[in-house]
Amino acid sequence: MQANTSNICNFYVAGISYKKIEAETRGQFAISNEQYLSLLSHAESFNIEEFFVLSTCNRTEIYGFADEVEQLVKFLCSETVGTAESFLESAYTKNGQDAIRHLFAVGAGLDSQILGDYEIIGQIKSAVKVSKEKGYVGAFTERLVNAVLQSSKAIKNQTGLSGGTVSVSFAAVQYIREHIKDVSTKEILLIGTGKIGRTTCKNLVDYLNTNNITLINRTPDKARELAEELGVHHAHVNQLQQLVKQSEIILVATNAEEPILMTDYLTDGEPKLIIDLSVPCNVERSAALLAHINLINVDQLSKLKDETLARRKAEVPKAVRILSGFIAEFLEWYEMRKHVPVLKAVKSKLQEIHSTNLYKELYPLPAAQKLYTEERIQRIINGMASKLREQNQRGCHYIEAINEYIATGSD
């Protein structure tokens, strides 16, 4: 049995995030592009007809309609390494207005590991786009996400919540700058040139003032294009092990399901700083046990504090006020959407009354005034809609609208 997608109480979010789960465990529930497409291909077998999945380095969340939240969790975990039972042990689950408020907070960057992270809104847009293309985003979810996007834009334009340069990729650069002397003389290897890798590379060039960087990507052309754009080096993936040995600083920004940087590559005893920006972790865990290796992951980077974050915290109350306005507007739309069937029924009844012989005898109108009649019916419907917005008394307004139409006659 499929959930009622017109009932807000059937709208759920279930998720895990950095707040309770470390990066390694979060990786067991990360959803790759391929896994997302697989979910879309068998959603029907789980009786899921409207959903989207948000999977980032900090969280994995599923939003959608269901009879029970466990239905969504079992569906999500049908594609993950981790089980539905272990997911639920640490998950937060919300429904109705609480789920809606949660999505607004996530989209604003208020729930991000780095406060005000504006990259999350692009990740939401991408996730919803994938589901929409396969027919799993209906009128409710589309309207909700559009409101979230608008609120995020308003917060960015009207507050300093996303001001300054703070992100996981920038935090990596900060860490390097604070812990490595003479960075310009060091060999830097960046593995992965997707969105995070691209941003990280630009930050390395801009803030560390170095071009002594080599890029490697599973698709060589992408590494070459970015290297040419930023004036750095690139190499083929089959040179990975050799370049790992040569490099003193290694950043991993891939999204592989299994580690790609193995401990065996690091046993030469040469000191190295390795920063793993991937979730699931793409550096073999045992590498951290090597005495000459300093391995840092996204959770450790996100604990970095600076003046920018302090300024962002001061902007939170202003951002919350802006969100409250958008949430109220969306909930008002939802309430009016519930009344649409009633409004249509009343309009149909008024048109039916007008066409009866008795009404025509009581209030004769020339054929030329037919358009006026439609306008009068619509005026009464608009008045009814306004009253429904203020009071939840559908039956009373139904009778009132019919009485008003008959009483006004041809006026």
C-alpha positions, 0 to 999 in steps of 0.5 A: 500500500502506497502512502498518501502523498497529499498528507503532510503526516506521511512526509518523513526524513530519516538520516544519520549525520556527523553529530552522532556518527563518525566518518568511517561509519557514515561511509557504510551508508553513503549513496553513490550515483550508481546506488541512487539510480538503483534505488530509483529503479526498484522504488516501486517494489517498496511502494515508494512513489515520492522521495529523494536521497541526500548523501554528502560527506557529513550526512545521508538522508532520505526524504519521502512519503511512506506509511511508516519511516521504517519503510523508507529506511529499509528502502535506503539500506537495500543499497548500503553496506550498513543494515537498516537496523544499525541505521535506525540505532543512530538515525534521527527521524522526523515527519510532517512539519518537523521534517519540513523544518529540518530540510529548511535548516539543512538547506540554509547550512544551519545543520552543517558540520561547518556552519553556513556551508553553502555547498549543501544547497547545490547538493540538494538541487542535484539530488532532487533533480535525479529523482525528478527525472525518474518521476519520483518528485511530485507537486508537494516535494517540488514546491517544498524544495523550491521554497528551501532554495529560495530561503537559502538564497535569501539568507545568503543575500541578507545575512553573513551566515555564509560569509568568509571562506570556510569549507572542508576543502578550505579547512584542509588548506588551513591545516596544511598552512598551520602544520607544514613549513615551506609548503612551496617546496613540498610535493603535493598530490591531489587524488580526485578532481570532482567538485570537492577536488576542484575546489581544493585545488583552487584553494591550494593554489590561491592560499598556499601560493604553490603550483607544485601540485600533481593531479590524478583522476580516474578520468585522465582528461578531467585531471588534465583540463583542471591542471591546464586551467590552474597551471599545475601538473597531472599524471595518469592513474597508473602512476599513483603508487609512484607519486604517493612515494614522491609526495610529502602532502597527499589529499584524497577527494575521491568518492570510491566505495573502497579505499584507493590509497593503500597502506602498502603504498606508504611503508617506505618510512618517509613522513607524509601528511595525508588528508582524506576528504572522502566519505566513505574514507578512501585511505586504508584505515591501517595507514593511520597506524604508521608512525611516519603518517599523519592521517586527517579526515573530514571530521577532524578538519571540521573541528577547526575554529576561527574568526569566520565561524564566530561571525557566522554564529552571530548571524544565526538568529537573523537566518532563523527569522528568515527561515520562519517566514518561508516555512510559514508561507509553505505551510499556508500553501499546503493548507490551501492545497488541502481545500482545492477539492472542496473549492472545485466541488463548490464551483461545479455545484454553482455552475450546475445550479446556474444551468437549472431551469428553475434558476434560469426562470428566477434570474433570466440572463441574456446569452451575452452575459454568460462571461459575467456569470463565470466571473461572479462564480469565480468571485464567490469561490475566491471569497470562500478560499479567503475564509477557508484560509482564516477558518477551517470550516469547509462544510459551513463555507460550502453552504454559505457560498451556494446561499450567496450565489442564489441570494445575489441572483443576477446582481 
